[in-house]
Amino acid sequence: MNASASEPLKFAYWVPNVSGGLVVSKIEQRTDWGYDYNKRLARLAEDNGFEYALSQVRYIASYGAAYQHESTSFSLALLLATERLKVIAAIHPGLWHPGVLAKWVATADQLSGGRAAVNVVSGWFKDEFTKLGEPWLEHGERYRRSEEFIRYVKEIWTSEHAEFSGDFYRLHDFDLKPKPVAGEGRAHPEVFQGGNSIDARGMAGRVSDWYFANGNSPEGVEAQIRDVREVAQVHGRTVRFGVNGFLIARDTEAEAREVLREIIDKADREAVAGFGAAVKQAGQSTGDKTGMWQDSEFADLVQYNDGFRTGLIGTPEQIAHRIIEYKRRGVNLLLLGFLHYLEDVAYFGEHVLPIVRELEAAEREKVS
Ligand SMILES: Cc1cc2nc3c(=O)[nH]c(=O)nc-3n(C[C@H](O)[C@H](O)[C@H](O)COP(=O)(O)O)c2cc1C
């Protein structure tokens, strides 16, 4: 067992900061995208085993997300409403200047005692850029810009005479004060990224601290991890891995499957189709065709990050075993979405998490 396999799995949840919940369906969803609900949820989540929360960034409506709270300001509000939760704010290079973002994170980190993190989103939604009057770069160029962005923010967070010279960004003898909170094992705020394409995997291996995979089978996730690790090794780095999953835990498997069936039966077909067309700008637009959503079926797209494919649907026992299967393949963190967040997060903490911890203890016993 490698070092990270002996560590307890970490859990994150998607912050429902856009309207319409995490599934593009007309099924009843008791999840609310407003602040009061989210504040309650964040506190509940940190008491139910969640170490991280991931805010979404969306500037305009798409596939039903008619209203959207901005990611960085919403993340800061959640940081200030909680005590231990680390909140990951999602940002787009191309819309943020890296120096301005680095400064924002340093302040958020100071205000929260070192709990701020970022998810660098390279973009799939062309309209978001063009409607804001910004150029839409081709896929590989978007990732080249994101990589510079990450190198730049890390330089500025850690150096007193920060220098950077790239094709997209420059920095001359810059001293950020105050710097973010540095501590044991944390030289700077953590940098997460998503994306399944070869461009995304390469960037993760070279510069990101965490690689997020869309929902996928254990084998599919393992292949992504292998690719990222190969690159990371060449650069003498360690990257950690998260995978997205939409979790439906019920007392019986039949009940859980029935919820999934209803979500898909009541899918907002028009919105799902629109989303399917928009995401062709992701990895599908590259020669290698390995990006997110390139082999997603209609039912997969109803959860817009392929969350059903992870198969976290069933009884607490079944789900816990499935989660351990991902851990065996190298996953360090499960990023979870739910239908009715308040109820489902409490159920997860009470019924699923204890079994995960028992199984982890049993695995440790086996190897010791
Ligand atoms: C866990 C996760 C979270 C993401 N969050 C966002 C988001 O909030 N907003 C957004 O526009 N894209 C988001 N993305 C999309 C990615 O940043 C990227 O644009 C997309 O994965 C396409 O990547 P690919 O072409 O490399 O496969 C997310 C992706 C993942 C895996």
The ligand as an SDF file (V2000), in Angstrom:
LIG
                    3D

 31 33  0  0  0  0  0  0  0  0999 V2000
  -14.7600   18.3740  -10.7300 C   0  0  0  0  0  0  0  0  0  0  0  0
  -14.8500   19.3500  -11.8420 C   0  0  0  0  0  0  0  0  0  0  0  0
  -15.3320   20.6150  -11.5940 C   0  0  0  0  0  0  0  0  0  0  0  0
  -15.4740   21.5400  -12.6220 C   0  0  0  0  0  0  0  0  0  0  0  0
  -16.0340   22.7490  -12.3420 N   0  0  0  0  0  0  0  0  0  0  0  0
  -16.2880   23.6040  -13.3450 C   0  0  0  0  0  0  0  0  0  0  0  0
  -16.9990   24.8180  -13.1050 C   0  0  0  0  0  0  0  0  0  0  0  0
  -17.3820   25.1310  -11.9780 O   0  0  0  0  0  0  0  0  0  0  0  0
  -17.2300   25.6300  -14.1670 N   0  0  0  0  0  0  0  0  0  0  0  0
  -16.8230   25.3220  -15.4360 C   0  0  0  0  0  0  0  0  0  0  0  0
  -17.0860   26.0850  -16.3340 O   0  0  0  0  0  0  0  0  0  0  0  0
  -16.1530   24.1770  -15.6860 N   0  0  0  0  0  0  0  0  0  0  0  0
  -15.8870   23.3180  -14.6770 C   0  0  0  0  0  0  0  0  0  0  0  0
  -15.2250   22.1360  -14.9400 N   0  0  0  0  0  0  0  0  0  0  0  0
  -14.7780   21.8940  -16.3280 C   0  0  0  0  0  0  0  0  0  0  0  0
  -13.2710   21.8150  -16.5370 C   0  0  0  0  0  0  0  0  0  0  0  0
  -12.5250   22.7790  -15.9450 O   0  0  0  0  0  0  0  0  0  0  0  0
  -12.9140   21.7390  -18.0280 C   0  0  0  0  0  0  0  0  0  0  0  0
  -13.2700   22.8750  -18.7110 O   0  0  0  0  0  0  0  0  0  0  0  0
  -13.6490   20.5990  -18.6230 C   0  0  0  0  0  0  0  0  0  0  0  0
  -13.3810   19.5280  -17.7800 O   0  0  0  0  0  0  0  0  0  0  0  0
  -13.2210   20.2350  -20.0300 C   0  0  0  0  0  0  0  0  0  0  0  0
  -12.0020   19.6420  -19.9270 O   0  0  0  0  0  0  0  0  0  0  0  0
  -11.3530   18.7070  -21.0370 P   0  0  0  0  0  0  0  0  0  0  0  0
  -11.6430   19.2980  -22.3270 O   0  0  0  0  0  0  0  0  0  0  0  0
   -9.8950   18.7490  -20.6790 O   0  0  0  0  0  0  0  0  0  0  0  0
  -11.8890   17.3400  -20.8160 O   0  0  0  0  0  0  0  0  0  0  0  0
  -15.0750   21.1970  -13.9260 C   0  0  0  0  0  0  0  0  0  0  0  0
  -14.5590   19.9270  -14.1670 C   0  0  0  0  0  0  0  0  0  0  0  0
  -14.4530   18.9910  -13.1530 C   0  0  0  0  0  0  0  0  0  0  0  0
  -13.9240   17.6250  -13.4450 C   0  0  0  0  0  0  0  0  0  0  0  0
  1  2  1  0
  2  3  1  0
  2 30  2  0
  3  4  2  0
  4  5  1  0
  4 28  1  0
  5  6  2  0
  6  7  1  0
  6 13  1  0
  7  8  2  0
  7  9  1  0
  9 10  1  0
 10 11  2  0
 10 12  1  0
 12 13  2  0
 13 14  1  0
 14 15  1  0
 14 28  1  0
 15 16  1  0
 16 17  1  0
 16 18  1  0
 18 19  1  0
 18 20  1  0
 20 21  1  0
 20 22  1  0
 22 23  1  0
 23 24  1  0
 24 25  2  0
 24 26  1  0
 24 27  1  0
 28 29  2  0
 29 30  1  0
 30 31  1  0
M  END
$$$$
